[in-house]
Amino acid sequence: MKAEVFLDADYRPAEDEPFMNDRQTEYFRRKLLAWKSDILENSSDTVAGMKDQTRNIPDVADRASEETDRALELRTRDRERKLVSKIDAALRRIEEGEFGYCSITGEPISLKRLDARPIATMSLEAQERHERREKVHRDD
């Protein structure tokens, strides 16, 4: 079992400290857990709202509009469900000591990139190469 790591509220990972030290790892773990919690809270609000909205709307245009809104909401929730699985994968990488390292090169992912997108699995350079290769293959 790991020792409790103290983080003050305004702590931000810095380039001048050892990469993925206990404080940085705890910072990203908490950030990921908070993000997941927000998504799950929004999701349960949506489910509750949809249960309340199941009513018979006589006007065809109003009904179509509501169905469109509902479909958009469901697509958003599906994207968020996929995001939660990426957050869970990032939390597993933290537990396994692999978080913050590029899955392609093994090099550290920049702290700025991780702070902006803590589910990132590739360095910016590796991600750009990956996207260029995808684009080339897609144009075939």
N, C-alpha and C positions, 0 to 999 in steps of 0.2 A: 504494500500500500504506500502511495506517495505521500510525502509530507505536504501540509497545506502551504500554498504559496500566497504571500500577501501582495495584493495589487491595490495601489491607491486609485481613486476614481479617474484621475487624469493621466494615468500611465499609457504611454504609446511605445511600441517596440522601436528601438533605435539601431541604426547601422553600426554604432560603436560598441555594441555589446555582443557577446557570443551568440551566434545564430541558433535559434530554437532552444534557448536556455529555458529553465523552468518558468520564468516570468513571461516570456514570449508565448510559450506553449499554453500557459494558463489563460493569457489574454485572448488568444485565438479560440480556445475551448469555450470560454465564457461568451465570446462574440457569436460563435456558431450556435450555442445553446439558446441565446437570446433571440437570434434570428429564427430558429426553429420554433420556439415558443410563440413568437409573433405570428408566424405562418399558421400554426395549428389553431391559434385563437381566432384568426380571421376565418379559417375554414369552418370551425364550429359555428361561428356567427352566420356564415352563408347557409349551412345546413338548416339552422333554426329559421332563418329568413325564408328559405324555400318551402319549408313545411307550413309556415304561416301564409304563404302566397298561393297555395293551391286552392284556387277558387274558380268559379265559372264566370268568365267574362263574355257577355253577350256580343259586344262589338268586335267584329272580325279584325279590324285594324289594331285595336287595343290589344287583343289577344296575340296577334302576330308580333307586335312590339314587345310584349312581355316574354314571349317565347324566344325572341332574338336576344333579349337581355339575359334570360336564363341560360341560353346556350353559351353566350360570351362568358358568363360567370363560371359555368362548368369548365370551359376551356382554361380559364385562368386558374381554377382550382387544380386542374390536371397538371398544369405547368408547375404549380406550387408543390404538388405531390412529388413530382420528379425532383424538384429542388430539395425537398426534405430528404430524399434518398441520397442526394449528393452531399448534403450536410452530414447525414449519418456516416457516409463513407469518409468524409474529412475527419469526423470525430474518431472513427476507427484508426485512421492514419496517425492521429495524435497519440492514441493509446499504444500503437505499435512503434512509435518513434520515427515514422516516415513522413510526417506532415511537414510541408514547407520545401520539400525537395522535388525537383522535376522528375516525373515518371519516365521521361525519355532519356534525359542526359544525366540524371542523378545530382545535378548542380542545385544549389539553393535557389528558390524562387524569391524575387525581390520582396522585401517587406512591404513596399508601397503596393505592389500587386496583390499580395496576400491580404493587406488591410482593406483594399477595395473589393477583392473577390476571394474570400477565404476558402472557397471550394476549389480554387485553381489547382490543377494537377500538373501543369506544365509551366515552364518559364515563358516569358513573353516571346522570346526568340523561337523557342520550340513550338509554341502555339501558332505563331505567324507562319512558320515553315509548314506546319500541319494544315493550316487553312489554305495556303497557296497550293499545296498538293491536292487538297480536296477540290479546289476550284478548277485546277487543270483536268482532273479526272471527270468532273461534272460536265465540262464543256465538250467531252467526247461525243 
